[in-house]
């Protein structure tokens, strides 16, 4: 009897939290929290792997916080982008869903990636030349990977998922993509072999 009562109270508390967190008033804060948290989790997973294979010695907390900040800025863009798409194209027909997917991939995906690299450049105090070199080297890799994952995922998102759950769906799926983003962002260039000159 005691366990059943506790279980019922827990479900009621979760229901109240859900009602508040996904309400219009708090949805932005919920989406930002989810985006930030999952970006940090993705980086932590990638750093754990890098430690396991001996690429790094220990966990870099600053790197994880930077990735979380990148998730925050991209989450802000994502929240408003989905609201715009749902306002502009409210129906769920196949044609509308395909249009949303194309707009998402052609317009917003490059913008997300740009926002991410700009955020990281500011946090890392990169020079303009360093920023340009990193974008040229890494942004296209992320954009190509984006095309392999997101069109199918966004079909489900735009066709089946309620608008207020779009960002949490997106971020839940993007945890693996966040791991990959961390890997691409922080991969080291192979050391050039010294010539015997």
N, C-alpha and C positions, 0 to 999 in steps of 0.2 A: 504493500500500500504506500509506504514512504517513497519508494523508488518511482512509482507511478505518478505521485504528486510532484516530485522533483522534476521528473521528465516533462510533465505538463507545464510547469512553471518555466522551464528552460525553453520549451517551444513557444510559449507566449512571449517571453523576452526576445527571442530571435525574431518572432513575427513583428513585434514593436520596432526592433532595430531595423528590420527590412523596410517597414513602412516609412520610417524616417529617412534612412540612408538613400533610398531610391525615390524619394519624393522630389518634385520639381525644385523645391527650396534647397535641398542638400545634395542633389545629384552631381553637381560639379565637384564638390568636396570629396564625395565618394569615389568618383572617377579618378581624381587626382591622387587620392590615397592608394587606390588599386594600381595605377600606372607606376607610381613611385616605388611602391613595395615590390611589385613583381620585377621591375627593372633591377632592383637591388638583389632580389633572390636569384635572378638570371646571372648576374655578375658573380655572386657568391658561388653558384654552381660551377661556372666557368673557372673561377680561381681555384676551387677545390680540385678540379680536374688538372689544372696547370701545376698545382702543388704535387698532385699524385704522380704525374709524369716527370716531375723534376724541372719544369720550366721556370718556376718561381719558388722562392724559399718560404714565404709566409703570406698570410692574407693582407692585402693592401686595403685598409679601411677607406682611405681617401678615394681610391678608385671606385669602390662600391658606392660611396656617397655621391661621387660625380655621376655615376651611371643612374643613381636614383634621381638626381637633379635633371638629367637628360630625360628620364621617364616622366618626370613632372611636367617639363615643357612640352614634350610630345603629347602627353595626356591632355594638356590644356587644348592643344590644337585639335586632337582627336575628338574631344567632347564637343567642341563648337562645330567641327566639320560634320559630324554625324547629325547634329541638330539642323544644320543648314540643309544637308541632303534630304532629311526627312520632311523638312518644311517645304522645300522646293519640289520634291518628288514623293508625295505621301502614299502613293499606291504601291501595291506589292505584285504587280504583274511581272511576267518574265521580262518584258521589254524595259520596264522601269528599273528592275533589279540589275539587268545587264548595263544599262546606262550608268547607274550608280557605281557599279564595279569599274567600268572604264574611267569614269571621272576620278574615282578613288585612286586607281593605279596611275593615271596619266598626270593628274594635277596634285593630288594630296600626298601620294607616296614620295615623290621627289621633295615635296615641301617638308614632310616629316623628317626625312633623312637630313635635309639641309638644317632644319631647326636643331636636330640632335647634334650635328657637327659644329654648328655655331655655339650651342650651349657648352659643349666640351671644350671648344677653343677658348671661350671666355674663362671657363674654370681653370684651364691649364695655362692660361696666359700665353697662348701661341702667338707668334708673329703672323702677319698676313701671308708671308711666304710659306710658313709651316702649315697654316690652315689650308691654303690652296693645294699644297703637295698632298696633304692627307685626304682631302676631298677627292682629288684626282685618282689617288691610289685606292681608296676604300669605299667611296660612296657608290660607285658603279657596281662593286661586288655585292653590296647590300641591296641595291635596286634590282639586280638580276635575281638574287635570292627571293626578294619580295614577290616577283612575278611567278615564282615557282610555288609559292605557298598561298598567297592571299586571294587570288581570284576565286578559287573554290571555297575558301573559308568565308569570304565576303558574300558569296551567293547564299550560304546558309544564314549569315548575319542579316542581310537585307531582306531575305524572303521569309525567314521563320522567326527570328528573334524580335521581341518587343523593343521599340526604340530606347527605352530607359535602361535596357540590359546590353546595348550594343558594345559599350566600352568594356564592361566586365567580360563579355564573351571574347572580344578582341584581345584583351590583355591575358585572359586565361590561355588562349591559344598561342599567344605571342611569347609565352615563357620560353619555349625552345628557341624562338627567333631572338629573344633577348640574350640568351646564352651565346648564340651565334654572333649577334651584334657586338657583345663584349669581346669575343674572340677576334673578330675582324678589327675592332677599334684598337685593341691592345696587342695585336700580334707584332712580333719583332721582325724587322727585316733581317734576312740571313746575312751573317757577317761575310764580307768580301774576303776571299782567300788572298793572302798576301803573296805577292810574286817574289821570287828570289832575286830581285834587282839590288 
